[in-house]
Amino acid sequence: MRLGFRHTALQAVCTVLVLCAAIGLLRREEARMVFGDGERVRVPILMYHSILKDGARQGKYVVSPDVLVADLDGLQKRGYQTVTVTDLLAYVQQGTPLPEKPVMITFDDGYYNNFVYAYPLLQERGMRAVVSVIGCQTALYSQNGQENPYWSHVTLDHLKQMQDVFEVQNHSWNLHEYGERRGCLRRRGEDKDSYEHMLREDTEQTQRLLTEAGLPTPACYTYPFGACSEESERVIRDMGFLCTLGCEERVNVVTRQSESLYGMGRYNRPAGESTEHYLERVLNG
């Protein structure tokens, strides 16, 4: 009986040791998923639009500079370091290491108030971000020179000045109008060839605007309204874009495979949500 008891006890100890080892492996795998293991890296992406002090204007797509400050400081306090599309491409293509806790900050549409408020706040903290511009708006305000935080967009000169902080990407030329077409999706009754020609020409206009001004050629296409389809994705890829950004709220897992940079998810930043709650959603989503 005593021998049998010892044998049973030994089996129990071995079982516990195996379970502990398994749990340890699972925890290490979780850590690798969160912070990266040289192959798979979790990359949360924050999405901002307009930054205004006017409380009456704040809402789903407008937050105050104070909110942005709290978010940026909250990220740094948690040990996160900002990356750009170029950093992700370097990791995928050359294996260039990413920070232990990478995060991407994006600004859609290219509002002038991003230059007024977001640019100096990011610059002071040594942080980088991605700004995706609507080409026709940047062209318009580059021509008329109007600068109003409420409605102007950044000019080509602003974009050149902000290159130490902002990486510039393509957010279409003029696909932000509500109507028969939503973003870059095909309209009902529109034939395939006409649709593809439209999307290519619209996208190329913004590419030309930026590159002819001496700015780096955008490698990422940010979908207007986050609206995309298999058709749009195929056209954008065929044009040579190596990354696409949508609006689905999820954390991305970036691997050494180029496919992992397409259709990346992002978390919109609305007003009225605490920094603590927003970052909890974004970083642990």
Disulfide bonds with the S-S distance in Angstrom:
none
